[in-house]
C-alpha cells in the first residue's frame, strides 16, 4: 500500500498530458490515446495486459483463486483544460490495488477498468462507455452527435477502433463477470468536505436527475408603447419560474439530504433592447438522492411554471432532455467504506454525489460504493483543481484499505 506512489503516478500523467491551461485528455483524441499508452506501460510492468471491450473501455484482470470479482476503476479522460485528479485518481488508485496483490494469487479476482468517455465533454453524452457496458446506452440517440468542429461521434469512435452499432456488445462482456463489488475513488468536485475540514467522505449514492427545457410563449411588442399590465412578457414568466425553482430546492433540502436545482440556459427572442420578449426558453436541472423528493420537486416546478405563465398571460411547454433515477449505493459496502475511512482519518462523513459518475451505471448490476477526496475550494473541471497532499494521501490509503476489506468480504460470499 503506497499512497505516495499513486501521487507520483498522477504527477507523471499530468506532466505528460497537460498544458499550462490544465489537463487535455479529451476522449477519443490524441492526448487521451497518449494517456492510455502510458497507462498500458504501467500495466505491462506488472506482467498484466489490457483488453479493450467493444465500447472502448479498457480492462485489466488479475486472476484470483475464485472467479468472484471486485472491480476497481474510474476514467482517464478529462474535460478540456481540466484538473489533474478528476477521474484519473480512481484509475491510479486502482493500479495500486493491483500492485498490492501482484506476484501472488489473490483470494478473489480483481479487475481494473478505465471507462471510455465518462466526461462527455466533446460530444455531450456523459458516461458513454459505462452506459454501453451497463446496457443503458440508446445508440440511436447518439448516432448523429457532432463535436464543435463538426466531427461526427461515429467517426471519432471509428478512429479509435470502436463501432457505434457494436458498443452494446460490451454489456454481454460485463454480464459474464461474476462481479460482487465495484469500488470507485473520485474527488468530490464540491465544497462539502472542505467546509467540515475532512479529507475523505463516504458517498451515499448519486443524485437522480430531471433535466428539462421550459418554453414560454407570449407576444413580442414595442418596449416603449406597450403598458406593463398589457404585456405578455415571456422572460418574466421564465424568471419567476427560475426563482420559484430555487425556493423549491431550498424547501425540499433537509440536513444531510440536500437537493439542487439549476437554470443554466436562458434563450430570449427577439433579443433586442426595444422589444418585450415574446419567447423565452430556460433549462432546469433538478437533482436529489431520494426518488420521492425528486418527483415532488418536478411536480412543484411544473406547477410554478404554470402559475408564472398564467400571471404573465403566456403559454408554457415542457420538453424532457434527460433523466436518470437516483442510484443509492450498497449498504454492506457503505459500512466497509465507513470503516476504512474512519480507520485512516478518524471520521467518516457521509454525503451524496451531485455529479454523475460511472459508478451510477453499475448500480443496477452489482453492489457499488464510492469514496470522495477533499476538493480545494470545491473546484473541479479547471486547472485549479487540487487536493492538499496530506488529505490526498490519506484518502488513497483509505481507498486501498477499502479494497482489502472488500476482497475479504467477497471471499466469504457464497
Buried (B, 14 or more C-beta within 10 A) or exposed (E): BBBEBBBEBBEEBBEEBBEEEBBBBBBBBEBBBBBBEBBBEBBEEBEBEBEBBBBBBBBBBBBBEBEBBBBBBBBBBBBBBBBBBBBBBBBBBBBBBBBBBBEEEBBBBBBBBBBBBBBBBBBEBBBBBBBBBBBBBEEEEBEEBBBEEEBBBBEBBEEBEBEBEBBBBBBEBBEEBBBBBBBBBBBBBBBBBBEEEBBBBBBBBBBBBBBBBBBBBBBBBEBEEBEEEEBBBBBBBBBBBBEBBBEBBEEBBEEEEBBBBBBEEEBBBEEEEEBBBBBBBBBBBBBBBBEEBBBBBBEBBBEBBBBBBEEBBBBBEBEEEEEBBBBBBBEBBBBBBBBBBBBBBEBBBEBBBBBBBBBBBBBEBBBBBBBBBBBBEBBBBBBEBBBEEEBBBBBBBBBBBBBBBBBEBBBEEE
